[in-house]
Amino acid sequence: MPDLDTREWLLTNGLGSFASGTISDVRTRTYHGWLFAATNPPSGRTLLFSHLEASLEILGRVVALGTNVWGNGQIERTGYEQLRRFDINPVPKWTWGQDNWQLTRQLVMPYGLVGTGDWGLGIGDKGTRGQGSRGAGEQGSRGEVAENFSPLPLCPSVTERSRSAAPLPLIPNAQFCHRILIQYRYEGTETAILRLRLLIAERDFHHQQIASQELQFSQLLGEQQVCLQAINSGRFGIPWHLRWTQGNYQPDAVWYWDYRLSEETKRGLGDKEDLHSPGYLIVTLQPGDTVTLEARVGFPDSVPSVLTVKTFAETVEAEQERLSQIFGWRDSGRGAGEHTSATLSNRGSRGAGEQGRSCSKFFPSAPVPLGTSASYVQFPIWEQLLKASDRFIVYRASIAGPTVIAGYHWFNDWGRDTLIALPGLALVPQRFDLAKGVLRTFGHYCRHGLIANAFPDLNGEPIYNSIDAALWWIETLGLYLEASQDWDFLAEQFPVVQQIYKAFVGGTHFNIQVDATDGLVSWDARGVALTWMDVVIEAHPVTPRYGKPVEINALWYSALCWLSQWAGRLSQMEYGSPVRLTKQAQRYANQAQHVKTSLQKFWNPQLGYLYDTIEPDDRRNFQIRPNAVLALSLHHCGFPEQQGCQILDLATTSLLTPYGLRSLDPGDPEYKGKYEGNQQQRDRAYHQGTVWTWLIGPYIRAWQRFYPQQSLPFDWQPLLDHFFFDACLGSISEIFDGDSPHTPRGAIAQAWSVAEVIRHIK
């Protein structure tokens, strides 16, 4: 499809619902559509509303505005030929036109958690810097959607929770609201007739819909609205309705067969889809006329709110105000839409007297698919990154609290990803209530000293298939405490900290246990992969990393340092026995020193690098991987300056790219430079050379530690250009090919990719 611009856009609603598509308006993925509703937030994501197929009739001539690729490869309709412009800010906007007319379409997905009050997911949650509150100062099951959006379910019971952890606060009177607004505006010299044909579905967001006699759709036409519901083999689906400000609806049920989804073809997955059309809307437009539509999950309210031409603009303004209050843009004396410049954080990239490289730059206000000119404005880089970060913050019903979607389109929330991303998503922008809520939730679900790596849907159990989530929880808790000075929260969570410590020392699941001889953490369980390099194919981990992984033990060392520091602080507070806590602080410090000495077992003097793992039979894995850089980047580092510099030198020449770090040295026999092919082929390349953007953050922190007076040896511009112009506009991809030109791959918007860039932009 050489003529189609298949870069993507994304809208979210804070519940896991989303809308997504391409600049040229062609659907290329299973995950493209205008309303994927998370019926069991953030899970149960179901495609209900695919899109509207539009055509415009002027003086008897009909111009098709849609673009479709069919199973035989034919492109028809070819509305992209009339597409003149695409804008992404503040919301996606398409402009079609010819000499005597112009039609624009905009989409906005309103924030979906209603009645949240002063909660970390919503507004007013920046928290207070200082002494805190001390003293005066993949895949969920489909859920049900109740009429008028029932209150959120309560947190399910889970056995063996931390007895001393504080109960999770619930959001009172909160409600779900999954909806999207669409607005068309016509400019021209003649009266026009706009025809909008509904294309709908009811299917899980991972799968395609196939027409069958068992799948039918009912529709009930009302005053300027139609209520729709699937019926599959006699079972009723999710009710939803579409309403509009003007126009006449004509029922005309028909199937459109054999849409081709080209991105799924590349991924070796199902790539054909059938969509149902229950009818179409006819709107007569005079020059300057606007028509607004709203698709909303649930049956219509008995007394619905009024939908007017102003509703769309009011919704956009409300979303900008929500973001402004969260991030304090008004606090700095300017509105969310005003332009600002940012300076890259480069404490290690300039001399003491330099001012730093300004990141103020003129970017096109929007990429244009057909090569026409675009006006240039100054993008507010910092605000755009914060806006991107907010898309990942969602409410999980089963735990009645905040969590982080790892990436769009297909990921749910993952413990490890959330904890690594949290400093960038919450601490840098001072969303302390959000950080505290996430940390409290994870601590509440600590079991056998392990932190959940995946949360359940309703009535389910968490999944604890991670050795490092518990250690990342301690590391992130430490960063939160340093940023917020909320020492009461330390007192609240210290029993969870001790539970993790005791489990690792005494032994827990997956044969995770501290080696009594050297103090290092080891594990050994076949058929699983417990580190972040976690791909398993047919019960065989691609990168098993059994034994003692280097970054796990670096995290363990940092955790012991935190524990010693915290026990010492608590001994000075009104918490427990000061004598006992002082002794504990000394014991943790002694253990940390023992571990620091033992970390030298990872040093490979021949390479000037760290062994990736010390295997259970004491063999060393000498592959050059980024885990050595991770080991240098933590708050407490157990490696000396000379070794740190050598490690960074080799990582720079072997692993560093403009978009992050490779997961394996290109000179390794197991290296795979392209992440492509079917699922098994892609899984085998996932951690065998693929570039991971989130690793740029650990690399920068390590560089600033060991080379504080030297410039960062890479240019930010390619990654910023990617953020603004490539893949998903206004976000950062999960991964890139290890080989040049480093094509973006994987999820089009990844939480920890965005978060780590935020951590290093000031």
MOZIPE-V31039 format. One record per residue. N is the residue number from 0. SS is DSSP state (A for helix, B for strand, O for the rest). PSI is psi as a letter, one per 20 degrees, with the letter a starting at -180 (NA if undefined). NEAR is the number of other ideal C-beta (glycine too) atoms within 10 Angstrom. Layout:
<<N & SS & PSI & NEAR> <N & SS & PSI & NEAR>>
This chain:
<<0 & O & m & 16> <1 & O & h & 3> <2 & O & i & 12> <3 & O & p & 20> <4 & O & o & 19> <5 & O & j & 17> <6 & O & q & 19> <7 & B & r & 23> <8 & B & r & 22> <9 & B & p & 22> <10 & B & q & 21> <11 & B & r & 24> <12 & O & j & 28> <13 & O & j & 26> <14 & O & i & 24> <15 & O & i & 29> <16 & O & q & 28> <17 & B & r & 27> <18 & B & q & 23> <19 & B & q & 22> <20 & B & b & 24> <21 & B & r & 22> <22 & O & g & 23> <23 & O & i & 22> <24 & O & j & 25> <25 & O & q & 25> <26 & O & p & 26> <27 & O & i & 23> <28 & O & q & 21> <29 & O & h & 24> <30 & O & j & 24> <31 & O & p & 24> <32 & B & r & 27> <33 & B & i & 22> <34 & B & n & 26> <35 & B & o & 29> <36 & B & p & 31> <37 & B & n & 30> <38 & B & i & 24> <39 & B & m & 24> <40 & O & p & 28> <41 & O & j & 27> <42 & B & a & 25> <43 & B & k & 25> <44 & B & p & 26> <45 & B & p & 26> <46 & B & p & 24> <47 & B & g & 29> <48 & B & o & 24> <49 & B & g & 24> <50 & B & r & 23> <51 & B & p & 23> <52 & B & o & 22> <53 & B & q & 24> <54 & B & q & 17> <55 & B & p & 25> <56 & B & p & 15> <57 & B & p & 19> <58 & O & l & 10> <59 & O & i & 6> <60 & B & p & 8> <61 & B & p & 10> <62 & B & o & 19> <63 & B & p & 17> <64 & O & i & 25> <65 & O & r & 19> <66 & B & p & 23> <67 & B & q & 22> <68 & B & p & 19> <69 & B & r & 14> <70 & O & h & 13> <71 & O & j & 7> <72 & O & i & 9> <73 & O & p & 9> <74 & B & o & 17> <75 & B & o & 11> <76 & B & r & 17> <77 & B & l & 16> <78 & A & h & 22> <79 & A & h & 23> <80 & A & h & 15> <81 & A & i & 21> <82 & B & p & 23> <83 & B & h & 16> <84 & B & q & 21> <85 & B & p & 23> <86 & B & q & 20> <87 & O & h & 21> <88 & O & p & 17> <89 & O & i & 16> <90 & O & r & 19> <91 & O & p & 24> <92 & B & p & 19> <93 & B & q & 26> <94 & B & o & 20> <95 & B & q & 21> <96 & B & r & 17> <97 & B & a & 14> <98 & O & h & 7> <99 & O & j & 11> <100 & B & r & 20> <101 & B & p & 17> <102 & B & p & 24> <103 & B & q & 18> <104 & B & p & 18> <105 & B & q & 21> <106 & B & q & 19> <107 & B & p & 22> <108 & O & o & 23> <109 & O & q & 22> <110 & O & p & 20> <111 & O & i & 23> <112 & B & o & 21> <113 & B & p & 13> <114 & O & k & 14> <115 & O & h & 20> <116 & O & c & 11> <117 & O & m & 9> <118 & O & q & 22> <119 & O & i & 25> <120 & O & h & 24> <121 & O & c & 24> <122 & O & r & 16> <123 & O & k & 14> <124 & O & k & 22> <125 & O & i & 17> <126 & O & a & 22> <127 & O & p & 14> <128 & O & p & 12> <129 & O & c & 11> <130 & O & j & 14> <131 & O & c & 19> <132 & O & j & 13> <133 & O & p & 15> <134 & O & b & 7> <135 & O & g & 5> <136 & O & NA & 8> <137 & O & l & 10> <138 & O & p & 14> <139 & O & q & 24> <140 & O & q & 13> <141 & O & p & 16> <142 & O & r & 21> <143 & O & q & 10> <144 & O & o & 22> <145 & O & q & 13> <146 & O & p & 11> <147 & O & j & 10> <148 & O & n & 18> <149 & O & q & 12> <150 & B & q & 14> <151 & O & q & 21> <152 & O & q & 15> <153 & O & r & 12> <154 & O & p & 19> <155 & O & q & 15> <156 & O & q & 7> <157 & O & p & 17> <158 & O & q & 6> <159 & O & k & 10> <160 & O & r & 16> <161 & O & o & 18> <162 & O & h & 7> <163 & O & i & 13> <164 & O & q & 18> <165 & O & q & 12> <166 & O & q & 9> <167 & O & p & 17> <168 & O & q & 13> <169 & O & q & 16> <170 & O & o & 20> <171 & O & p & 11> <172 & O & k & 11> <173 & O & q & 20> <174 & B & q & 16> <175 & B & q & 26> <176 & O & o & 18> <177 & O & o & 29> <178 & B & r & 21> <179 & B & q & 27> <180 & B & q & 22> <181 & B & p & 23> <182 & B & p & 23> <183 & B & q & 23> <184 & B & p & 19> <185 & B & p & 23> <186 & B & p & 16> <187 & B & a & 20> <188 & O & i & 11> <189 & O & r & 11> <190 & O & q & 14> <191 & B & q & 21> <192 & B & o & 16> <193 & B & p & 21> <194 & B & p & 19> <195 & B & o & 24> <196 & B & p & 19> <197 & B & p & 25> <198 & B & o & 20> <199 & B & r & 24> <200 & B & r & 22> <201 & B & n & 21> <202 & B & q & 19> <203 & B & q & 17> <204 & O & i & 20> <205 & O & i & 14> <206 & O & r & 12> <207 & O & q & 19> <208 & O & p & 22> <209 & O & p & 13> <210 & O & q & 14> <211 & O & r & 11> <212 & O & h & 6> <213 & O & h & 10> <214 & B & o & 19> <215 & B & r & 15> <216 & B & p & 19> <217 & B & q & 14> <218 & B & q & 17> <219 & B & o & 13> <220 & B & p & 13> <221 & B & a & 12> <222 & O & o & 7> <223 & O & k & 16> <224 & B & q & 18> <225 & B & p & 20> <226 & B & p & 17> <227 & B & q & 23> <228 & B & p & 18> <229 & B & q & 22> <230 & B & o & 14> <231 & B & o & 14> <232 & O & l & 9> <233 & O & i & 7> <234 & B & p & 8> <235 & B & p & 11> <236 & O & b & 21> <237 & O & p & 20> <238 & O & q & 20> <239 & B & r & 26> <240 & B & q & 22> <241 & B & p & 26> <242 & B & r & 20> <243 & B & q & 20> <244 & O & h & 20> <245 & O & q & 15> <246 & O & r & 19> <247 & B & p & 11> <248 & B & p & 22> <249 & B & o & 12> <250 & B & p & 10> <251 & B & m & 11> <252 & B & p & 12> <253 & B & q & 12> <254 & B & q & 14> <255 & B & o & 17> <256 & B & q & 13> <257 & B & l & 16> <258 & B & q & 22> <259 & B & p & 21> <260 & O & n & 23> <261 & A & h & 17> <262 & A & h & 18> <263 & A & h & 18> <264 & A & g & 13> <265 & A & h & 14> <266 & O & j & 19> <267 & O & k & 14> <268 & O & r & 16> <269 & O & p & 14> <270 & O & j & 19> <271 & B & q & 16> <272 & B & q & 26> <273 & B & p & 16> <274 & B & q & 24> <275 & B & q & 21> <276 & B & o & 18> <277 & B & i & 20> <278 & B & a & 17> <279 & B & q & 20> <280 & B & p & 22> <281 & B & p & 13> <282 & B & p & 22> <283 & B & p & 15> <284 & B & p & 24> <285 & O & q & 10> <286 & O & p & 13> <287 & O & i & 9> <288 & O & q & 19> <289 & B & q & 19> <290 & B & p & 20> <291 & B & p & 22> <292 & B & q & 25> <293 & B & p & 22> <294 & B & p & 23> <295 & B & p & 26> <296 & B & p & 24> <297 & O & r & 21> <298 & O & q & 16> <299 & O & q & 19> <300 & O & q & 12> <301 & O & h & 7> <302 & O & n & 5> <303 & O & q & 14> <304 & O & q & 10> <305 & O & p & 7> <306 & O & o & 17> <307 & O & r & 12> <308 & O & i & 14> <309 & O & i & 13> <310 & A & g & 19> <311 & A & g & 23> <312 & A & h & 16> <313 & A & h & 12> <314 & A & g & 21> <315 & A & g & 17> <316 & A & h & 14> <317 & A & h & 13> <318 & A & g & 21> <319 & A & h & 17> <320 & A & h & 15> <321 & A & g & 18> <322 & A & h & 18> <323 & A & g & 18> <324 & A & h & 17> <325 & A & g & 25> <326 & A & j & 21> <327 & O & k & 13> <328 & O & h & 22> <329 & A & h & 12> <330 & A & h & 10> <331 & A & j & 10> <332 & O & j & 7> <333 & O & q & 14> <334 & O & r & 11> <335 & O & h & 21> <336 & O & i & 13> <337 & O & q & 12> <338 & O & q & 12> <339 & O & r & 15> <340 & O & r & 13> <341 & O & q & 19> <342 & B & p & 15> <343 & B & p & 19> <344 & O & o & 19> <345 & O & l & 20> <346 & O & h & 15> <347 & O & j & 18> <348 & O & j & 23> <349 & O & q & 16> <350 & O & r & 8> <351 & O & h & 7> <352 & O & i & 5> <353 & O & q & 10> <354 & O & i & 7> <355 & O & q & 13> <356 & O & p & 16> <357 & B & p & 10> <358 & O & j & 18> <359 & O & p & 14> <360 & O & q & 14> <361 & B & p & 9> <362 & B & q & 18> <363 & B & q & 16> <364 & O & h & 16> <365 & O & q & 21> <366 & O & q & 18> <367 & O & p & 18> <368 & O & h & 21> <369 & O & j & 15> <370 & O & j & 7> <371 & O & r & 10> <372 & O & q & 8> <373 & O & q & 15> <374 & O & q & 9> <375 & B & p & 10> <376 & B & r & 13> <377 & B & o & 14> <378 & O & p & 23> <379 & O & n & 21> <380 & A & g & 23> <381 & A & g & 19> <382 & A & h & 21> <383 & A & h & 21> <384 & A & g & 23> <385 & A & h & 24> <386 & A & g & 21> <387 & A & h & 24> <388 & A & h & 25> <389 & A & h & 22> <390 & O & h & 21> <391 & O & i & 27> <392 & B & o & 23> <393 & B & r & 24> <394 & B & p & 27> <395 & B & o & 27> <396 & O & h & 26> <397 & O & h & 25> <398 & O & i & 22> <399 & O & l & 18> <400 & B & r & 23> <401 & B & q & 29> <402 & B & a & 26> <403 & B & p & 29> <404 & B & p & 28> <405 & O & h & 24> <406 & B & q & 25> <407 & B & p & 25> <408 & O & h & 22> <409 & O & i & 17> <410 & O & q & 21> <411 & O & a & 23> <412 & B & p & 24> <413 & O & p & 27> <414 & A & g & 29> <415 & A & g & 25> <416 & A & g & 25> <417 & A & g & 31> <418 & A & h & 28> <419 & A & h & 27> <420 & A & h & 30> <421 & A & g & 27> <422 & A & g & 21> <423 & A & h & 25> <424 & A & h & 27> <425 & A & h & 31> <426 & A & g & 22> <427 & O & g & 20> <428 & O & j & 20> <429 & O & k & 19> <430 & O & m & 27> <431 & A & h & 23> <432 & A & h & 21> <433 & A & g & 26> <434 & A & g & 28> <435 & A & g & 23> <436 & A & g & 21> <437 & A & g & 28> <438 & A & g & 24> <439 & A & g & 23> <440 & A & g & 22> <441 & A & g & 28> <442 & A & h & 27> <443 & A & h & 20> <444 & O & j & 25> <445 & O & p & 26> <446 & B & p & 19> <447 & O & k & 14> <448 & O & j & 21> <449 & B & q & 27> <450 & O & p & 26> <451 & O & p & 27> <452 & O & i & 23> <453 & B & p & 20> <454 & O & q & 26> <455 & O & r & 18> <456 & O & a & 20> <457 & O & p & 17> <458 & O & j & 10> <459 & O & r & 15> <460 & O & q & 14> <461 & O & r & 20> <462 & B & p & 14> <463 & O & l & 23> <464 & O & l & 20> <465 & O & p & 25> <466 & O & h & 29> <467 & O & i & 25> <468 & A & g & 26> <469 & A & h & 33> <470 & A & h & 26> <471 & A & h & 23> <472 & A & g & 28> <473 & A & g & 25> <474 & A & g & 22> <475 & A & h & 23> <476 & A & g & 27> <477 & A & g & 22> <478 & A & h & 19> <479 & A & g & 24> <480 & A & h & 20> <481 & A & h & 12> <482 & A & h & 17> <483 & A & h & 21> <484 & O & k & 17> <485 & O & m & 22> <486 & A & i & 19> <487 & A & h & 15> <488 & A & h & 23> <489 & A & g & 22> <490 & A & h & 17> <491 & A & g & 18> <492 & A & i & 27> <493 & A & h & 21> <494 & A & h & 15> <495 & A & g & 26> <496 & A & g & 23> <497 & A & h & 17> <498 & A & g & 22> <499 & A & g & 25> <500 & A & g & 21> <501 & A & h & 12> <502 & A & g & 20> <503 & A & h & 22> <504 & A & g & 15> <505 & A & i & 10> <506 & O & q & 14> <507 & B & a & 20> <508 & A & q & 17> <509 & A & k & 18> <510 & A & k & 12> <511 & B & p & 21> <512 & B & q & 16> <513 & B & p & 20> <514 & O & p & 14> <515 & O & h & 7> <516 & O & g & 7> <517 & O & i & 17> <518 & O & j & 22> <519 & O & q & 22> <520 & B & p & 23> <521 & B & q & 21> <522 & B & q & 22> <523 & O & o & 13> <524 & O & o & 16> <525 & O & q & 10> <526 & O & j & 10> <527 & O & r & 17> <528 & O & o & 21> <529 & O & i & 26> <530 & O & a & 23> <531 & O & h & 28> <532 & O & m & 23> <533 & O & j & 20> <534 & O & p & 17> <535 & B & p & 15> <536 & B & o & 11> <537 & O & l & 6> <538 & O & j & 8> <539 & B & o & 11> <540 & B & p & 20> <541 & O & g & 18> <542 & O & n & 24> <543 & O & g & 20> <544 & O & k & 25> <545 & O & q & 23> <546 & B & c & 21> <547 & B & n & 25> <548 & B & q & 32> <549 & A & g & 27> <550 & A & h & 28> <551 & A & g & 26> <552 & A & h & 27> <553 & A & g & 27> <554 & A & h & 23> <555 & A & g & 26> <556 & A & g & 28> <557 & A & h & 23> <558 & A & g & 30> <559 & A & h & 26> <560 & A & g & 24> <561 & A & g & 24> <562 & A & g & 24> <563 & A & g & 21> <564 & A & g & 20> <565 & A & g & 25> <566 & A & h & 24> <567 & A & g & 16> <568 & A & g & 17> <569 & A & h & 22> <570 & A & h & 18> <571 & O & i & 11> <572 & O & r & 14> <573 & O & m & 8> <574 & O & o & 17> <575 & O & a & 14> <576 & O & o & 11> <577 & A & h & 13> <578 & A & g & 9> <579 & A & g & 12> <580 & A & h & 20> <581 & A & g & 15> <582 & A & h & 13> <583 & A & g & 21> <584 & A & g & 19> <585 & A & h & 13> <586 & A & g & 14> <587 & A & h & 21> <588 & A & g & 17> <589 & A & g & 13> <590 & A & g & 21> <591 & A & g & 23> <592 & A & h & 16> <593 & A & g & 15> <594 & A & g & 23> <595 & A & g & 18> <596 & A & g & 12> <597 & A & h & 19> <598 & A & i & 24> <599 & A & i & 13> <600 & A & h & 16> <601 & A & i & 26> <602 & B & p & 17> <603 & B & n & 18> <604 & O & h & 8> <605 & O & g & 6> <606 & O & h & 15> <607 & O & l & 14> <608 & B & r & 26> <609 & B & p & 31> <610 & O & q & 22> <611 & O & g & 25> <612 & B & q & 27> <613 & B & o & 23> <614 & O & r & 18> <615 & O & h & 13> <616 & O & j & 7> <617 & O & j & 9> <618 & O & q & 11> <619 & B & p & 16> <620 & B & o & 19> <621 & O & j & 15> <622 & O & q & 20> <623 & O & o & 24> <624 & O & r & 31> <625 & O & i & 29> <626 & A & h & 26> <627 & A & h & 29> <628 & A & g & 29> <629 & A & g & 26> <630 & A & h & 27> <631 & A & i & 25> <632 & A & i & 22> <633 & O & r & 25> <634 & O & g & 15> <635 & O & o & 18> <636 & O & p & 21> <637 & O & j & 23> <638 & O & q & 24> <639 & O & r & 12> <640 & A & g & 11> <641 & A & g & 10> <642 & A & g & 21> <643 & A & g & 20> <644 & A & g & 17> <645 & A & g & 19> <646 & A & g & 24> <647 & A & h & 22> <648 & A & g & 15> <649 & A & h & 17> <650 & A & h & 25> <651 & A & g & 17> <652 & A & h & 11> <653 & A & h & 18> <654 & O & h & 25> <655 & B & p & 22> <656 & B & r & 21> <657 & O & i & 18> <658 & O & j & 25> <659 & B & a & 28> <660 & B & p & 25> <661 & B & q & 30> <662 & O & i & 26> <663 & O & q & 27> <664 & O & p & 20> <665 & O & h & 14> <666 & O & i & 8> <667 & O & p & 16> <668 & O & h & 6> <669 & O & j & 14> <670 & O & p & 19> <671 & O & o & 23> <672 & O & i & 18> <673 & O & p & 15> <674 & O & n & 25> <675 & O & r & 15> <676 & O & a & 15> <677 & O & a & 11> <678 & A & g & 11> <679 & A & h & 13> <680 & A & g & 14> <681 & A & g & 21> <682 & A & h & 16> <683 & A & i & 17> <684 & A & i & 26> <685 & O & g & 21> <686 & O & k & 26> <687 & O & k & 23> <688 & O & h & 22> <689 & O & q & 26> <690 & B & p & 29> <691 & B & p & 27> <692 & O & h & 25> <693 & O & h & 24> <694 & A & i & 27> <695 & A & h & 28> <696 & A & g & 25> <697 & A & h & 23> <698 & A & g & 26> <699 & A & g & 24> <700 & A & h & 21> <701 & A & g & 25> <702 & A & g & 28> <703 & A & h & 18> <704 & A & g & 18> <705 & A & i & 22> <706 & O & m & 19> <707 & O & h & 11> <708 & O & j & 10> <709 & O & q & 14> <710 & O & q & 14> <711 & O & p & 23> <712 & O & k & 14> <713 & O & r & 19> <714 & O & p & 10> <715 & O & h & 18> <716 & A & g & 12> <717 & A & h & 15> <718 & A & h & 20> <719 & A & h & 22> <720 & A & g & 13> <721 & A & g & 22> <722 & A & g & 24> <723 & A & h & 18> <724 & A & i & 15> <725 & O & q & 20> <726 & O & d & 21> <727 & B & o & 24> <728 & O & p & 25> <729 & O & k & 20> <730 & O & a & 29> <731 & O & p & 32> <732 & O & r & 24> <733 & O & g & 26> <734 & B & r & 27> <735 & B & q & 28> <736 & O & q & 22> <737 & O & h & 25> <738 & O & q & 18> <739 & O & q & 10> <740 & O & k & 8> <741 & O & l & 20> <742 & O & p & 17> <743 & B & q & 21> <744 & B & r & 21> <745 & O & b & 20> <746 & O & p & 23> <747 & O & i & 26> <748 & B & o & 27> <749 & B & p & 27> <750 & A & g & 32> <751 & A & h & 30> <752 & A & g & 32> <753 & A & g & 28> <754 & A & g & 28> <755 & A & h & 26> <756 & A & g & 26> <757 & A & h & 24> <758 & O & i & 20> <759 & O & k & 21> <760 & B & p & 19> <761 & O & NA & 14>>
